Amino acid sequence: MSGEFAMYTAPVLIAGEWRQAAESGRFQPTNPSTKETIARLYPVSNWHDCEAVLAAAAGAAATLRAIPAETRARFLDTFADAIETSADELSLLAHEETGLPLNPRLRDVELPRTTGQLRAAANAARDGSWAQATIDTALNIRSMRGPIGPVVIFGPNNFPLAFNGLAGGDFAAAIAAGNPVIAKAHTSHPGTCHKLASLARQALEQVGLPSATVQMLYAISREDGYKLMGDKRLGAGAFTGSRTAGIALKQVADSVGTPFYAELSSINPVVMLPGALRERGPELAEEFAGSCLMGSGQFCTNPGLVIVPAGDDGERFIARCGELFDGSQPGTLLSAGTQMGLQKAITELREAGAALVTSTTGADDTRTCVPNTLLCVSGTGFLQAPEAFQTEAFGNAALVVVSENTEQTAAILQQLEGNLTGCIYSSTTDVDEEAYNALAPILREKVGRLLNDKMPTGVAVSPAMNHGGPFPASGHPGFTAVGIPASLTRFGKLDCYDNVRSHRLPPLLQDHNPLNAWRSVDGNWTQGPVQ
């Protein structure tokens, strides 16, 4: 690194201004496809920067409460337009920093998903139905969800656009609900975050929202992260990442009563019933292997555990999956840290007693990758150490559990922690109905999204989607990180107005509000606009 380059670090975005950070260190990202350091330097901010973003966000929150929802909606639409205008540059940046395929993954799939979420959130802000306005005319009591206050967002490494703290689902929901965002960029893709922050800043200026509505720090120390999450000026926190880091932040948030919405860990169990394997075993092996290895397995909904029946059909399924894993080139992992984490998880599963089905060859030393890995354990073995066998192997690895019968499968499911998803494959006839009826109620209690005959990898942006689940899949089973308008409710507090004069009420609670609200006149409740 030249002396001239060493003097420059990328600025942070605080209160609408690009500033040189108050540094406690610096870092450089690495291109995981080549293991080469990217020639850009970024700061690790100290508490001085954290204090500055908190103060600015608190001021912005007070101003935002008085700004019409239409202005927030125009910001989200304008930002989406700007992202599309810079689509090629953004996609190339994300590709360089994460190793994710440029096409179709980033440019043709993830980027349109990102702008679609922003526009859906804009529509939700305009519609106002997310706020659940409720008007009791007889008692003159009214309530609705209002902004909760500044939201700090810790984005993940595996979706540099669609879950980015500066443009993803949490960001869109927080802004649409009327809150300023403090984004902690991910150190795996800081350049992508910088570009998104620049576009957001321009959009804020264009529509006239407070300059501190969107702020960004690239990195902070663990201690400052805890201190930030524990600051009482925050309204809420949102986190997607490792279980260890998420739980530590949640404990801090809980200690001061700050809502904290976290996506933490999920192995997304898949149950193959006997009739399904007997009927279409080879096709299901193709489907399972394809889902496991898609994107190098770096999806929070990647199926990391599959339960198959003992016997010839189960053995053929395992053998075919092993062939498919061995016959596919290992994908590039997001970072050296991801590689180390996956290797550690595989080692822990093997030490617990899982047998290796696949070979240990195929890795490429010139990039961050691990051989495609399929492991296997008996149902009895799983039940002897259920916690160890639920170790999340984030990446291109999966564990097969061979179950002796429906009763043992039920016992295995009973031992599962909370997960984002769970799936049961069954015969197209009724031969698996008895087993399904015995197992589905157990699995239903363990997951946020229950699937039939479909791998869980895709997460559709639909109002009906739940991307959450019982702990430790998420920090709260009643909320979703995907699905608008439901995802907005995380960032709204319930505001009640009792006998408040009409002209002092928020527009959504006034009698002649044209938008949808629950209204009671003489005790008869109806939903809809005033007729």
Buried (B, 14 or more C-beta within 10 A) or exposed (E): EEEEEEEEBBBBBBBBEBEEBBBBEBBBBBBBBBEEEBEBBBBBBBBEBBBBBBBBBBBBBEBBEEBEBEEBBBBBBBBBBBBEEBBEEBBBBBBBBBBBBBEEBBBBBBBBBBBBBBBBBBBBBBBBBBBBBBBBEEEEBBBBBBBBBBBBBBBBBBBBBBBBBBBBBBBBBBBBBBBBBBBBBBBBBBBBBBBBBBBBBEBBEBBEBBBBBBBBBBBBBEEBBBBBBBBEBBBBBBBBBBBEBBBBBBEBBBEEEBBBBBBBBBBBBBBBBBBBBBBBBEEBBBBBBEBBBBBBBBBBBBBBBBBBBBEEBBBBBBEBBBBBBBEBEBBBBBBEBBBEBBBEBBEBBBEBBBEBBBEEEBBEEEBBBBBBBBBBBBBBBBBEBBEBBBBBBBBBBBBBBBBBEBEBBBBBBEBBBBBBBBBBBBBEEEBBEEBBEBBBEBBEEBBBBBBEBBBBBEBEBEEEBBBBBBBBBBBBBEBBBBBBBBBBBBBBBEBEBEEBEEEEBBEBBBEEBEBBBBBBEEEEEEEEEEE
